[in-house]
């Protein structure tokens, strides 16, 4: 185990504490921040929001991008745009960060948990197809859950640690069953499945720029879509649903104050300029990790077939829960921050009664996956 500590500290060229993931500000961040401050437009109006939205859409290959205050807000609005309503149901994966299920719950909808694939750690199209064929039927263009009688309105797969799930296959299944695909691409900026950027397969996709993401503004999120009407509506309801007017305050529906401040957008514009450099560093780190851990008989989690991963969080797969706990305990006591994968959502009190399949793969991964230091090395 000490060999692992030594290797990681040598790789990061640090003897002090090594965090799991820290941001890098190496470009125009201070320049753009100063410009933003000098302009006095630090809040909801300013050129950096517009610039970021245009540049981000270009980066991922979508027609439109709408910036939000964080990734959870982006996902919440994405589900509203998918016409999700109270008491509808949403298929998602149990192995995800809590934000996925929180966004579903904000609307009063209920998640259904379907198993993941071992190679992607994301929603399994095989398990999805099996669940739908066993439990559902299409009536009047709606997918009806025969167990609950409720409409399954949306499906929200998540690209775990930036490794793309089999999203094209998932989309094909959703189309057959009249289920709207909303991608939780929070972790996968710079990741591709069959040469297409994650977040752009479904009707709507949501990304995050939290402090631990590959690019960050301390917070921040974005909605992407190719549908102009949806994009306009996203912009409208994320900016308090205010009708444009020189001075009157008229709001035509319930809206949300989910606007990304211009000062945060200034950071993101600068960060986006460094994305390719960050991605190259992460891939280089993944190559080093894979070689080291393979030599030491530990399974390093590499990008799945047909995918190009951003390697946002690097991860290893231990033999069992005991080895996982030993690994976590030793590394954290010796100045190397590591973390287990999330507890399954269906094991949390608020989601324990949700419908689910056997979740065999999710349980297997929950007991074995550990994230290791993943910061960009420059």
HUZIBEL-V817196 format. One record per backbone hydrogen bond with DSSP energy under -1.0 kcal/mol. CO is the residue of the C=O (numbers start at 1). NH is the residue of the N-H. Records with the same first field share a line. If there is no record, write none. Layout:
BEGIN
CO=NH ; NH
END
This chain:
BEGIN
1=5
2=6
3=7
4=8
5=9
6=10
7=11
8=12
9=14
18=337
20=374
28=32
29=33
30=34
31=35
32=36
33=37
34=38
35=39
40=42
42=263
43=262
47=51
48=52
49=53
50=54
51=55
52=56
53=57
54=58
55=59
56=60
57=61 ; 62
64=225
66=223
68=221
69=220
70=74
71=75
72=76
73=77
74=78
75=79
76=80
77=81
78=82
79=84
80=83
85=88
88=110
89=153 ; 154
90=112
91=156
92=114
94=96 ; 345
97=100
98=102
99=103
100=104
101=105
102=106
104=109
105=108
108=87
110=90
112=92
113=357
115=124
117=121
122=117
124=128
125=129
126=130
127=131
128=132
129=133
130=134
131=135
132=136
135=146
137=144
139=142
142=139
143=152
144=137
145=149
150=145
151=89
153=180
154=91
155=182
157=184
158=160
159=162
160=163
161=313
165=167
166=170
167=171
168=172
169=173
170=174
171=175
172=176
173=177
174=179
180=155
181=203 ; 204
183=185 ; 206
184=159
185=188
188=191
191=198
192=308
193=196
196=193
197=200
204=183
205=224
206=185
207=222
209=217
210=213
219=217
220=209
221=68
222=207
223=66
224=205
225=64
227=231
228=232
229=233
230=234
231=235
232=236
233=237
234=238
236=241
237=256
238=258
239=242
241=252
250=243
256=240 ; 258
258=69
261=265
262=266
263=267
264=268
265=269
266=270
267=271
268=272
269=273
271=274
272=275
274=278
275=279
276=280
277=281
278=282
279=283
280=284
281=285
282=286
283=287
284=288
285=289
286=290
287=291
288=292
289=293
290=294
291=295
292=296
293=298
294=297
299=317
304=307
306=194
308=192
314=372
315=301
316=370
317=299
320=324
321=325
322=326
323=327
324=328
325=329
326=330
327=331
328=332
329=333
331=336
335=18
339=371
344=347
345=348
348=351
351=354
355=113
359=363
360=364
361=365
362=366
363=367
365=368 ; 369
368=318
369=341
370=316
371=339
END
